[in-house]
Amino acid sequence: MVSPGQFQQDPCFVISIAARMVGVHAQTLRYYERVGLIWPSRSVGRQRLYSQADIERLRRIKTFTEDMGMNLAGAEVALKLVERIEELELQVQALETKLLRVSQPNTTRRRRRI
């Protein structure tokens, strides 16, 4: 069985399709890889393959640089901050779930016999 997050990580888009999906030139994607902003997978023939998660990351980079006017260094910092916030949100959700389980009375316990 494939987990829902697995689809996000499956490399399935070649560079020309990924560039078209994001709205940038393929050369821009090559540059982003060269400066370490993205890390596409490679096929056996060394062709770059982008996952849905890579596409989402590229769209964020584009938003930071084009819509918000950041340079690539600023976009890299912003990406790291966004990723950290997402990690912390997941941790908070897990802790809230755990707290709910602990704080709710256990209705399946049997009463003690006296």
Biopython code that builds the backbone (N, CA, C, O; Angstrom):
import numpy as np
from Bio.PDB.StructureBuilder import StructureBuilder

atoms = [
    (1, "MET", "N", (0.831, -1.182, 0.000)),
    (1, "MET", "CA", (0.000, 0.000, 0.000)),
    (1, "MET", "C", (0.882, 1.255, 0.000)),
    (1, "MET", "O", (1.859, 1.329, 0.746)),
    (2, "VAL", "N", (0.540, 2.229, -0.829)),
    (2, "VAL", "CA", (1.313, 3.462, -0.936)),
    (2, "VAL", "C", (0.713, 4.504, -0.007)),
    (2, "VAL", "O", (-0.498, 4.723, -0.005)),
    (3, "SER", "N", (1.565, 5.143, 0.780)),
    (3, "SER", "CA", (1.078, 6.180, 1.689)),
    (3, "SER", "C", (0.746, 7.437, 0.891)),
    (3, "SER", "O", (1.322, 7.660, -0.174)),
    (4, "PRO", "N", (-0.178, 8.266, 1.395)),
    (4, "PRO", "CA", (-0.554, 9.477, 0.670)),
    (4, "PRO", "C", (0.631, 10.395, 0.387)),
    (4, "PRO", "O", (0.681, 11.034, -0.664)),
    (5, "GLY", "N", (1.575, 10.466, 1.307)),
    (5, "GLY", "CA", (2.741, 11.313, 1.117)),
    (5, "GLY", "C", (3.716, 10.777, 0.087)),
    (5, "GLY", "O", (4.559, 11.514, -0.425)),
    (6, "GLN", "N", (3.599, 9.481, -0.217)),
    (6, "GLN", "CA", (4.517, 8.873, -1.179)),
    (6, "GLN", "C", (4.351, 9.497, -2.555)),
    (6, "GLN", "O", (5.339, 9.725, -3.252)),
    (7, "PHE", "N", (3.111, 9.777, -2.957)),
    (7, "PHE", "CA", (2.880, 10.389, -4.263)),
    (7, "PHE", "C", (3.628, 11.707, -4.379)),
    (7, "PHE", "O", (4.157, 12.033, -5.442)),
    (8, "GLN", "N", (3.674, 12.454, -3.304)),
    (8, "GLN", "CA", (4.352, 13.739, -3.309)),
    (8, "GLN", "C", (5.834, 13.588, -3.636)),
    (8, "GLN", "O", (6.435, 14.489, -4.221)),
    (9, "GLN", "N", (6.419, 12.465, -3.264)),
    (9, "GLN", "CA", (7.855, 12.269, -3.422)),
    (9, "GLN", "C", (8.240, 11.529, -4.701)),
    (9, "GLN", "O", (9.418, 11.486, -5.057)),
    (10, "ASP", "N", (7.268, 10.951, -5.392)),
    (10, "ASP", "CA", (7.566, 10.190, -6.604)),
    (10, "ASP", "C", (8.036, 11.118, -7.723)),
    (10, "ASP", "O", (7.294, 12.012, -8.129)),
    (11, "PRO", "N", (9.262, 10.920, -8.229)),
    (11, "PRO", "CA", (9.736, 11.761, -9.332)),
    (11, "PRO", "C", (9.030, 11.349, -10.624)),
    (11, "PRO", "O", (9.120, 10.196, -11.045)),
    (12, "CYS", "N", (8.335, 12.286, -11.246)),
    (12, "CYS", "CA", (7.571, 11.898, -12.430)),
    (12, "CYS", "C", (7.540, 12.957, -13.527)),
    (12, "CYS", "O", (7.014, 12.689, -14.607)),
    (13, "PHE", "N", (8.082, 14.146, -13.289)),
    (13, "PHE", "CA", (8.031, 15.206, -14.294)),
    (13, "PHE", "C", (9.429, 15.513, -14.814)),
    (13, "PHE", "O", (10.345, 15.748, -14.027)),
    (14, "VAL", "N", (9.600, 15.512, -16.137)),
    (14, "VAL", "CA", (10.878, 15.913, -16.725)),
    (14, "VAL", "C", (10.978, 17.427, -16.635)),
    (14, "VAL", "O", (9.985, 18.104, -16.368)),
    (15, "ILE", "N", (12.164, 17.956, -16.855)),
    (15, "ILE", "CA", (12.427, 19.371, -16.614)),
    (15, "ILE", "C", (11.526, 20.290, -17.433)),
    (15, "ILE", "O", (11.081, 21.321, -16.929)),
    (16, "SER", "N", (11.248, 19.932, -18.694)),
    (16, "SER", "CA", (10.416, 20.817, -19.523)),
    (16, "SER", "C", (8.994, 20.911, -18.982)),
    (16, "SER", "O", (8.390, 21.984, -19.010)),
    (17, "ILE", "N", (8.458, 19.802, -18.492)),
    (17, "ILE", "CA", (7.107, 19.796, -17.923)),
    (17, "ILE", "C", (7.102, 20.545, -16.597)),
    (17, "ILE", "O", (6.200, 21.340, -16.333)),
    (18, "ALA", "N", (8.110, 20.292, -15.762)),
    (18, "ALA", "CA", (8.195, 20.977, -14.468)),
    (18, "ALA", "C", (8.290, 22.488, -14.673)),
    (18, "ALA", "O", (7.625, 23.255, -13.977)),
    (19, "ALA", "N", (9.113, 22.910, -15.624)),
    (19, "ALA", "CA", (9.267, 24.345, -15.894)),
    (19, "ALA", "C", (7.941, 24.943, -16.349)),
    (19, "ALA", "O", (7.577, 26.038, -15.922)),
    (20, "ARG", "N", (7.228, 24.244, -17.197)),
    (20, "ARG", "CA", (5.936, 24.730, -17.681)),
    (20, "ARG", "C", (4.924, 24.801, -16.540)),
    (20, "ARG", "O", (4.148, 25.753, -16.456)),
    (21, "MET", "N", (4.928, 23.791, -15.655)),
    (21, "MET", "CA", (3.996, 23.778, -14.520)),
    (21, "MET", "C", (4.220, 24.966, -13.584)),
    (21, "MET", "O", (3.269, 25.531, -13.044)),
    (22, "VAL", "N", (5.480, 25.335, -13.402)),
    (22, "VAL", "CA", (5.824, 26.410, -12.478)),
    (22, "VAL", "C", (5.755, 27.776, -13.165)),
    (22, "VAL", "O", (5.526, 28.795, -12.512)),
    (23, "GLY", "N", (5.953, 27.790, -14.479)),
    (23, "GLY", "CA", (5.928, 29.049, -15.215)),
    (23, "GLY", "C", (7.280, 29.725, -15.290)),
    (23, "GLY", "O", (7.374, 30.952, -15.288)),
    (24, "VAL", "N", (8.337, 28.908, -15.356)),
    (24, "VAL", "CA", (9.697, 29.439, -15.512)),
    (24, "VAL", "C", (10.383, 28.679, -16.644)),
    (24, "VAL", "O", (9.861, 27.681, -17.141)),
    (25, "HIS", "N", (11.539, 29.156, -17.039)),
    (25, "HIS", "CA", (12.313, 28.499, -18.080)),
    (25, "HIS", "C", (13.076, 27.315, -17.475)),
    (25, "HIS", "O", (13.440, 27.345, -16.299)),
    (26, "ALA", "N", (13.313, 26.288, -18.268)),
    (26, "ALA", "CA", (14.065, 25.121, -17.791)),
    (26, "ALA", "C", (15.453, 25.529, -17.296)),
    (26, "ALA", "O", (15.977, 24.931, -16.357)),
    (27, "GLN", "N", (16.042, 26.531, -17.916)),
    (27, "GLN", "CA", (17.366, 27.001, -17.495)),
    (27, "GLN", "C", (17.314, 27.540, -16.064)),
    (27, "GLN", "O", (18.290, 27.429, -15.323)),
    (28, "THR", "N", (16.187, 28.117, -15.679)),
    (28, "THR", "CA", (16.008, 28.608, -14.307)),
    (28, "THR", "C", (16.057, 27.441, -13.327)),
    (28, "THR", "O", (16.659, 27.550, -12.259)),
    (29, "LEU", "N", (15.427, 26.331, -13.687)),
    (29, "LEU", "CA", (15.438, 25.152, -12.816)),
    (29, "LEU", "C", (16.856, 24.590, -12.692)),
    (29, "LEU", "O", (17.266, 24.158, -11.615)),
    (30, "ARG", "N", (17.591, 24.599, -13.789)),
    (30, "ARG", "CA", (18.979, 24.145, -13.736)),
    (30, "ARG", "C", (19.800, 25.044, -12.799)),
    (30, "ARG", "O", (20.627, 24.560, -12.026)),
    (31, "TYR", "N", (19.561, 26.339, -12.880)),
    (31, "TYR", "CA", (20.267, 27.284, -12.018)),
    (31, "TYR", "C", (19.910, 27.048, -10.552)),
    (31, "TYR", "O", (20.792, 27.014, -9.695)),
    (32, "TYR", "N", (18.626, 26.888, -10.266)),
    (32, "TYR", "CA", (18.195, 26.622, -8.890)),
    (32, "TYR", "C", (18.873, 25.370, -8.338)),
    (32, "TYR", "O", (19.237, 25.320, -7.164)),
    (33, "GLU", "N", (19.037, 24.369, -9.186)),
    (33, "GLU", "CA", (19.732, 23.158, -8.743)),
    (33, "GLU", "C", (21.210, 23.461, -8.485)),
    (33, "GLU", "O", (21.779, 23.005, -7.493)),
    (34, "ARG", "N", (21.814, 24.219, -9.367)),
    (34, "ARG", "CA", (23.238, 24.545, -9.225)),
    (34, "ARG", "C", (23.520, 25.303, -7.929)),
    (34, "ARG", "O", (24.557, 25.087, -7.302)),
    (35, "VAL", "N", (22.608, 26.190, -7.521)),
    (35, "VAL", "CA", (22.831, 26.966, -6.295)),
    (35, "VAL", "C", (22.284, 26.259, -5.054)),
    (35, "VAL", "O", (22.394, 26.784, -3.946)),
    (36, "GLY", "N", (21.697, 25.077, -5.229)),
    (36, "GLY", "CA", (21.293, 24.263, -4.090)),
    (36, "GLY", "C", (19.898, 24.521, -3.543)),
    (36, "GLY", "O", (19.611, 24.159, -2.402)),
    (37, "LEU", "N", (19.020, 25.142, -4.335)),
    (37, "LEU", "CA", (17.653, 25.379, -3.872)),
    (37, "LEU", "C", (16.740, 24.174, -4.073)),
    (37, "LEU", "O", (15.767, 23.996, -3.339)),
    (38, "ILE", "N", (17.052, 23.357, -5.057)),
    (38, "ILE", "CA", (16.265, 22.143, -5.333)),
    (38, "ILE", "C", (17.216, 20.995, -5.641)),
    (38, "ILE", "O", (18.373, 21.191, -6.014)),
    (39, "TRP", "N", (16.684, 19.792, -5.470)),
    (39, "TRP", "CA", (17.490, 18.588, -5.691)),
    (39, "TRP", "C", (16.643, 17.550, -6.409)),
    (39, "TRP", "O", (16.164, 16.605, -5.782)),
    (40, "PRO", "N", (16.448, 17.710, -7.724)),
    (40, "PRO", "CA", (15.617, 16.737, -8.427)),
    (40, "PRO", "C", (16.288, 15.369, -8.465)),
    (40, "PRO", "O", (17.510, 15.249, -8.387)),
    (41, "SER", "N", (15.455, 14.350, -8.586)),
    (41, "SER", "CA", (15.984, 12.994, -8.752)),
    (41, "SER", "C", (16.573, 12.881, -10.150)),
    (41, "SER", "O", (16.376, 13.751, -10.999)),
    (42, "ARG", "N", (17.284, 11.812, -10.366)),
    (42, "ARG", "CA", (17.856, 11.560, -11.698)),
    (42, "ARG", "C", (17.446, 10.173, -12.159)),
    (42, "ARG", "O", (17.398, 9.224, -11.377)),
    (43, "SER", "N", (17.151, 10.082, -13.444)),
    (43, "SER", "CA", (16.848, 8.776, -14.038)),
    (43, "SER", "C", (18.163, 8.048, -14.280)),
    (43, "SER", "O", (19.240, 8.596, -14.045)),
    (44, "VAL", "N", (18.066, 6.825, -14.746)),
    (44, "VAL", "CA", (19.265, 6.043, -15.052)),
    (44, "VAL", "C", (20.107, 6.779, -16.096)),
    (44, "VAL", "O", (21.336, 6.727, -16.053)),
    (45, "GLY", "N", (19.454, 7.455, -17.020)),
    (45, "GLY", "CA", (20.157, 8.221, -18.050)),
    (45, "GLY", "C", (20.539, 9.619, -17.609)),
    (45, "GLY", "O", (20.912, 10.447, -18.441)),
    (46, "ARG", "N", (20.451, 9.902, -16.302)),
    (46, "ARG", "CA", (20.821, 11.181, -15.689)),
    (46, "ARG", "C", (19.856, 12.320, -16.034)),
    (46, "ARG", "O", (20.205, 13.491, -15.884)),
    (47, "GLN", "N", (18.665, 11.991, -16.488)),
    (47, "GLN", "CA", (17.657, 13.012, -16.769)),
    (47, "GLN", "C", (17.030, 13.479, -15.455)),
    (47, "GLN", "O", (16.695, 12.658, -14.602)),
    (48, "ARG", "N", (16.873, 14.783, -15.290)),
    (48, "ARG", "CA", (16.258, 15.320, -14.081)),
    (48, "ARG", "C", (14.784, 14.947, -14.030)),
    (48, "ARG", "O", (14.065, 15.063, -15.023)),
    (49, "LEU", "N", (14.344, 14.495, -12.855)),
    (49, "LEU", "CA", (12.940, 14.158, -12.648)),
    (49, "LEU", "C", (12.448, 14.862, -11.389)),
    (49, "LEU", "O", (13.059, 14.760, -10.325)),
    (50, "TYR", "N", (11.346, 15.571, -11.523)),
    (50, "TYR", "CA", (10.797, 16.372, -10.435)),
    (50, "TYR", "C", (9.536, 15.727, -9.876)),
    (50, "TYR", "O", (8.695, 15.233, -10.626)),
    (51, "SER", "N", (9.414, 15.737, -8.554)),
    (51, "SER", "CA", (8.224, 15.199, -7.882)),
    (51, "SER", "C", (7.218, 16.332, -7.676)),
    (51, "SER", "O", (7.519, 17.500, -7.926)),
    (52, "GLN", "N", (6.029, 15.969, -7.220)),
    (52, "GLN", "CA", (5.024, 16.986, -6.898)),
    (52, "GLN", "C", (5.533, 17.891, -5.774)),
    (52, "GLN", "O", (5.267, 19.093, -5.780)),
    (53, "ALA", "N", (6.256, 17.326, -4.817)),
    (53, "ALA", "CA", (6.843, 18.130, -3.736)),
    (53, "ALA", "C", (7.865, 19.123, -4.292)),
    (53, "ALA", "O", (7.942, 20.260, -3.826)),
    (54, "ASP", "N", (8.656, 18.695, -5.293)),
    (54, "ASP", "CA", (9.610, 19.608, -5.932)),
    (54, "ASP", "C", (8.867, 20.758, -6.613)),
    (54, "ASP", "O", (9.291, 21.911, -6.530)),
    (55, "ILE", "N", (7.763, 20.442, -7.285)),
    (55, "ILE", "CA", (6.968, 21.455, -7.972)),
    (55, "ILE", "C", (6.428, 22.473, -6.960)),
    (55, "ILE", "O", (6.463, 23.678, -7.207)),
    (56, "GLU", "N", (5.936, 21.984, -5.833)),
    (56, "GLU", "CA", (5.432, 22.889, -4.800)),
    (56, "GLU", "C", (6.546, 23.790, -4.269)),
    (56, "GLU", "O", (6.334, 24.981, -4.044)),
    (57, "ARG", "N", (7.721, 23.221, -4.071)),
    (57, "ARG", "CA", (8.871, 24.013, -3.600)),
    (57, "ARG", "C", (9.235, 25.074, -4.637)),
    (57, "ARG", "O", (9.507, 26.222, -4.285)),
    (58, "LEU", "N", (9.239, 24.696, -5.898)),
    (58, "LEU", "CA", (9.553, 25.650, -6.969)),
    (58, "LEU", "C", (8.527, 26.778, -7.029)),
    (58, "LEU", "O", (8.883, 27.935, -7.251)),
    (59, "ARG", "N", (7.267, 26.443, -6.834)),
    (59, "ARG", "CA", (6.226, 27.488, -6.827)),
    (59, "ARG", "C", (6.431, 28.462, -5.663)),
    (59, "ARG", "O", (6.201, 29.664, -5.801)),
    (60, "ARG", "N", (6.862, 27.935, -4.527)),
    (60, "ARG", "CA", (7.148, 28.821, -3.389)),
    (60, "ARG", "C", (8.317, 29.739, -3.706)),
    (60, "ARG", "O", (8.275, 30.934, -3.413)),
    (61, "ILE", "N", (9.354, 29.179, -4.302)),
    (61, "ILE", "CA", (10.521, 29.992, -4.678)),
    (61, "ILE", "C", (10.076, 31.094, -5.627)),
    (61, "ILE", "O", (10.469, 32.251, -5.475)),
    (62, "LYS", "N", (9.262, 30.734, -6.601)),
    (62, "LYS", "CA", (8.780, 31.726, -7.569)),
    (62, "LYS", "C", (7.962, 32.808, -6.864)),
    (62, "LYS", "O", (8.106, 33.991, -7.173)),
    (63, "THR", "N", (7.117, 32.417, -5.932)),
    (63, "THR", "CA", (6.320, 33.397, -5.187)),
    (63, "THR", "C", (7.226, 34.336, -4.405)),
    (63, "THR", "O", (7.028, 35.551, -4.430)),
    (64, "PHE", "N", (8.213, 33.789, -3.715)),
    (64, "PHE", "CA", (9.118, 34.614, -2.925)),
    (64, "PHE", "C", (9.900, 35.594, -3.808)),
    (64, "PHE", "O", (10.054, 36.765, -3.459)),
    (65, "THR", "N", (10.389, 35.111, -4.946)),
    (65, "THR", "CA", (11.251, 35.953, -5.773)),
    (65, "THR", "C", (10.461, 36.925, -6.641)),
    (65, "THR", "O", (10.809, 38.103, -6.720)),
    (66, "GLU", "N", (9.412, 36.452, -7.287)),
    (66, "GLU", "CA", (8.686, 37.321, -8.215)),
    (66, "GLU", "C", (7.604, 38.142, -7.531)),
    (66, "GLU", "O", (7.505, 39.346, -7.769)),
    (67, "ASP", "N", (6.806, 37.526, -6.698)),
    (67, "ASP", "CA", (5.679, 38.234, -6.091)),
    (67, "ASP", "C", (6.092, 39.063, -4.874)),
    (67, "ASP", "O", (5.521, 40.122, -4.614)),
    (68, "MET", "N", (7.093, 38.571, -4.127)),
    (68, "MET", "CA", (7.480, 39.259, -2.894)),
    (68, "MET", "C", (8.798, 40.024, -3.036)),
    (68, "MET", "O", (9.203, 40.730, -2.114)),
    (69, "GLY", "N", (9.463, 39.890, -4.176)),
    (69, "GLY", "CA", (10.664, 40.666, -4.444)),
    (69, "GLY", "C", (11.918, 40.220, -3.713)),
    (69, "GLY", "O", (12.872, 40.990, -3.600)),
    (70, "MET", "N", (11.935, 38.987, -3.212)),
    (70, "MET", "CA", (13.126, 38.492, -2.507)),
    (70, "MET", "C", (14.190, 38.055, -3.504)),
    (70, "MET", "O", (13.886, 37.648, -4.626)),
    (71, "ASN", "N", (15.444, 38.149, -3.072)),
    (71, "ASN", "CA", (16.503, 37.533, -3.863)),
    (71, "ASN", "C", (16.548, 36.049, -3.499)),
    (71, "ASN", "O", (15.825, 35.611, -2.604)),
    (72, "LEU", "N", (17.382, 35.278, -4.179)),
    (72, "LEU", "CA", (17.404, 33.829, -3.936)),
    (72, "LEU", "C", (17.873, 33.474, -2.535)),
    (72, "LEU", "O", (17.410, 32.490, -1.960)),
    (73, "ALA", "N", (18.783, 34.259, -1.981)),
    (73, "ALA", "CA", (19.231, 33.995, -0.610)),
    (73, "ALA", "C", (18.077, 34.194, 0.366)),
    (73, "ALA", "O", (17.896, 33.392, 1.282)),
    (74, "GLY", "N", (17.307, 35.241, 0.178)),
    (74, "GLY", "CA", (16.137, 35.482, 1.017)),
    (74, "GLY", "C", (15.091, 34.400, 0.842)),
    (74, "GLY", "O", (14.464, 33.975, 1.813)),
    (75, "ALA", "N", (14.897, 33.948, -0.396)),
    (75, "ALA", "CA", (13.938, 32.879, -0.668)),
    (75, "ALA", "C", (14.362, 31.589, 0.026)),
    (75, "ALA", "O", (13.521, 30.848, 0.536)),
    (76, "GLU", "N", (15.663, 31.322, 0.044)),
    (76, "GLU", "CA", (16.164, 30.118, 0.707)),
    (76, "GLU", "C", (15.890, 30.169, 2.210)),
    (76, "GLU", "O", (15.466, 29.176, 2.801)),
    (77, "VAL", "N", (16.131, 31.320, 2.822)),
    (77, "VAL", "CA", (15.855, 31.488, 4.253)),
    (77, "VAL", "C", (14.362, 31.332, 4.517)),
    (77, "VAL", "O", (13.959, 30.652, 5.460)),
    (78, "ALA", "N", (13.546, 31.966, 3.681)),
    (78, "ALA", "CA", (12.086, 31.880, 3.847)),
    (78, "ALA", "C", (11.604, 30.437, 3.700)),
    (78, "ALA", "O", (10.724, 29.999, 4.440)),
    (79, "LEU", "N", (12.172, 29.706, 2.756)),
    (79, "LEU", "CA", (11.805, 28.289, 2.585)),
    (79, "LEU", "C", (12.113, 27.486, 3.838)),
    (79, "LEU", "O", (11.299, 26.676, 4.281)),
    (80, "LYS", "N", (13.282, 27.712, 4.401)),
    (80, "LYS", "CA", (13.666, 26.994, 5.619)),
    (80, "LYS", "C", (12.722, 27.324, 6.764)),
    (80, "LYS", "O", (12.341, 26.443, 7.535)),
    (81, "LEU", "N", (12.344, 28.592, 6.875)),
    (81, "LEU", "CA", (11.415, 28.995, 7.933)),
    (81, "LEU", "C", (10.039, 28.365, 7.739)),
    (81, "LEU", "O", (9.435, 27.885, 8.698)),
    (82, "VAL", "N", (9.549, 28.364, 6.515)),
    (82, "VAL", "CA", (8.246, 27.762, 6.223)),
    (82, "VAL", "C", (8.276, 26.269, 6.532)),
    (82, "VAL", "O", (7.339, 25.738, 7.129)),
    (83, "GLU", "N", (9.344, 25.594, 6.128)),
    (83, "GLU", "CA", (9.462, 24.152, 6.402)),
    (83, "GLU", "C", (9.505, 23.882, 7.897)),
    (83, "GLU", "O", (8.902, 22.918, 8.370)),
    (84, "ARG", "N", (10.210, 24.720, 8.643)),
    (84, "ARG", "CA", (10.289, 24.534, 10.099)),
    (84, "ARG", "C", (8.924, 24.760, 10.744)),
    (84, "ARG", "O", (8.532, 24.026, 11.651)),
    (85, "ILE", "N", (8.212, 25.765, 10.280)),
    (85, "ILE", "CA", (6.863, 26.033, 10.798)),
    (85, "ILE", "C", (5.955, 24.825, 10.534)),
    (85, "ILE", "O", (5.185, 24.426, 11.408)),
    (86, "GLU", "N", (6.042, 24.248, 9.339)),
    (86, "GLU", "CA", (5.225, 23.074, 9.017)),
    (86, "GLU", "C", (5.568, 21.900, 9.925)),
    (86, "GLU", "O", (4.674, 21.183, 10.373)),
    (87, "GLU", "N", (6.854, 21.696, 10.200)),
    (87, "GLU", "CA", (7.274, 20.627, 11.117)),
    (87, "GLU", "C", (6.694, 20.850, 12.508)),
    (87, "GLU", "O", (6.175, 19.926, 13.135)),
    (88, "LEU", "N", (6.789, 22.087, 12.980)),
    (88, "LEU", "CA", (6.275, 22.408, 14.314)),
    (88, "LEU", "C", (4.758, 22.256, 14.385)),
    (88, "LEU", "O", (4.229, 21.816, 15.405)),
    (89, "GLU", "N", (4.061, 22.613, 13.320)),
    (89, "GLU", "CA", (2.610, 22.435, 13.292)),
    (89, "GLU", "C", (2.240, 20.959, 13.398)),
    (89, "GLU", "O", (1.280, 20.606, 14.083)),
    (90, "LEU", "N", (2.994, 20.102, 12.725)),
    (90, "LEU", "CA", (2.743, 18.658, 12.820)),
    (90, "LEU", "C", (2.987, 18.160, 14.240)),
    (90, "LEU", "O", (2.228, 17.336, 14.749)),
    (91, "GLN", "N", (4.041, 18.655, 14.876)),
    (91, "GLN", "CA", (4.326, 18.265, 16.255)),
    (91, "GLN", "C", (3.212, 18.717, 17.194)),
    (91, "GLN", "O", (2.810, 17.969, 18.085)),
    (92, "VAL", "N", (2.716, 19.926, 17.002)),
    (92, "VAL", "CA", (1.626, 20.432, 17.835)),
    (92, "VAL", "C", (0.379, 19.577, 17.650)),
    (92, "VAL", "O", (-0.290, 19.236, 18.626)),
    (93, "GLN", "N", (0.062, 19.229, 16.407)),
    (93, "GLN", "CA", (-1.103, 18.374, 16.144)),
    (93, "GLN", "C", (-0.962, 17.025, 16.847)),
    (93, "GLN", "O", (-1.915, 16.528, 17.448)),
    (94, "ALA", "N", (0.225, 16.441, 16.770)),
    (94, "ALA", "CA", (0.454, 15.147, 17.413)),
    (94, "ALA", "C", (0.303, 15.268, 18.925)),
    (94, "ALA", "O", (-0.289, 14.397, 19.563)),
    (95, "LEU", "N", (0.830, 16.331, 19.495)),
    (95, "LEU", "CA", (0.716, 16.535, 20.943)),
    (95, "LEU", "C", (-0.730, 16.794, 21.359)),
    (95, "LEU", "O", (-1.166, 16.315, 22.406)),
    (96, "GLU", "N", (-1.469, 17.541, 20.559)),
    (96, "GLU", "CA", (-2.884, 17.787, 20.868)),
    (96, "GLU", "C", (-3.676, 16.486, 20.838)),
    (96, "GLU", "O", (-4.528, 16.254, 21.696)),
    (97, "THR", "N", (-3.400, 15.648, 19.863)),
    (97, "THR", "CA", (-4.077, 14.354, 19.761)),
    (97, "THR", "C", (-3.756, 13.502, 20.978)),
    (97, "THR", "O", (-4.644, 12.885, 21.566)),
    (98, "LYS", "N", (-2.489, 13.473, 21.351)),
    (98, "LYS", "CA", (-2.061, 12.702, 22.517)),
    (98, "LYS", "C", (-2.713, 13.238, 23.789)),
    (98, "LYS", "O", (-3.163, 12.458, 24.628)),
    (99, "LEU", "N", (-2.768, 14.540, 23.938)),
    (99, "LEU", "CA", (-3.380, 15.168, 25.105)),
    (99, "LEU", "C", (-4.865, 14.841, 25.183)),
    (99, "LEU", "O", (-5.384, 14.576, 26.267)),
    (100, "LEU", "N", (-5.543, 14.855, 24.064)),
    (100, "LEU", "CA", (-6.967, 14.502, 24.054)),
    (100, "LEU", "C", (-7.184, 13.063, 24.517)),
    (100, "LEU", "O", (-8.102, 12.779, 25.286)),
    (101, "ARG", "N", (-6.328, 12.159, 24.037)),
    (101, "ARG", "CA", (-6.450, 10.753, 24.432)),
    (101, "ARG", "C", (-6.214, 10.574, 25.927)),
    (101, "ARG", "O", (-6.908, 9.796, 26.581)),
    (102, "VAL", "N", (-5.243, 11.287, 26.459)),
    (102, "VAL", "CA", (-4.897, 11.160, 27.873)),
    (102, "VAL", "C", (-5.954, 11.821, 28.753)),
    (102, "VAL", "O", (-6.271, 11.304, 29.824)),
    (103, "SER", "N", (-6.498, 12.943, 28.324)),
    (103, "SER", "CA", (-7.424, 13.691, 29.165)),
    (103, "SER", "C", (-8.850, 13.141, 29.154)),
    (103, "SER", "O", (-9.624, 13.424, 30.069)),
    (104, "GLN", "N", (-9.205, 12.367, 28.138)),
    (104, "GLN", "CA", (-10.548, 11.800, 28.101)),
    (104, "GLN", "C", (-10.604, 10.583, 29.011)),
    (104, "GLN", "O", (-9.687, 9.762, 29.017)),
    (105, "PRO", "N", (-11.697, 10.467, 29.791)),
    (105, "PRO", "CA", (-11.806, 9.288, 30.663)),
    (105, "PRO", "C", (-11.916, 8.026, 29.819)),
    (105, "PRO", "O", (-12.583, 7.997, 28.784)),
    (106, "ASN", "N", (-11.262, 7.017, 30.279)),
    (106, "ASN", "CA", (-11.280, 5.744, 29.566)),
    (106, "ASN", "C", (-12.576, 5.010, 29.894)),
    (106, "ASN", "O", (-12.747, 4.529, 31.014)),
    (107, "THR", "N", (-13.466, 4.922, 28.955)),
    (107, "THR", "CA", (-14.781, 4.308, 29.177)),
    (107, "THR", "C", (-14.735, 2.796, 29.067)),
    (107, "THR", "O", (-15.720, 2.125, 29.373)),
    (108, "THR", "N", (-13.621, 2.256, 28.642)),
    (108, "THR", "CA", (-13.547, 0.806, 28.489)),
    (108, "THR", "C", (-13.042, 0.104, 29.740)),
    (108, "THR", "O", (-13.008, -1.125, 29.798)),
    (109, "ARG", "N", (-12.651, 0.882, 30.735)),
    (109, "ARG", "CA", (-12.165, 0.234, 31.982)),
    (109, "ARG", "C", (-13.330, -0.433, 32.696)),
    (109, "ARG", "O", (-14.452, 0.073, 32.708)),
    (110, "ARG", "N", (-13.038, -1.564, 33.281)),
    (110, "ARG", "CA", (-14.065, -2.269, 34.050)),
    (110, "ARG", "C", (-14.096, -1.755, 35.471)),
    (110, "ARG", "O", (-13.077, -1.355, 36.034)),
    (111, "ARG", "N", (-15.272, -1.773, 36.028)),
    (111, "ARG", "CA", (-15.400, -1.342, 37.415)),
    (111, "ARG", "C", (-14.819, -2.409, 38.330)),
    (111, "ARG", "O", (-14.906, -3.604, 38.045)),
    (112, "ARG", "N", (-14.238, -1.971, 39.409)),
    (112, "ARG", "CA", (-13.684, -2.908, 40.376)),
    (112, "ARG", "C", (-14.813, -3.583, 41.152)),
    (112, "ARG", "O", (-15.817, -2.963, 41.501)),
    (113, "ARG", "N", (-14.619, -4.820, 41.398)),
    (113, "ARG", "CA", (-15.578, -5.542, 42.233)),
    (113, "ARG", "C", (-15.195, -5.368, 43.688)),
    (113, "ARG", "O", (-14.023, -5.467, 44.053)),
    (114, "ILE", "N", (-16.154, -5.118, 44.480)),
    (114, "ILE", "CA", (-15.886, -4.918, 45.914)),
    (114, "ILE", "C", (-16.254, -6.159, 46.670)),
    (114, "ILE", "O", (-16.107, -6.205, 47.891)),
]
sb = StructureBuilder()
sb.init_structure("model")
sb.init_model(0)
sb.init_chain("A")
sb.init_seg("    ")
for serial, (resi, resn, name, xyz) in enumerate(atoms, 1):
    if name == "N":
        sb.init_residue(resn, " ", resi, " ")
    sb.init_atom(name, np.array(xyz, "f"), 0.0, 1.0, " ", f" {name:<3s}", serial, name[0])
structure = sb.get_structure()
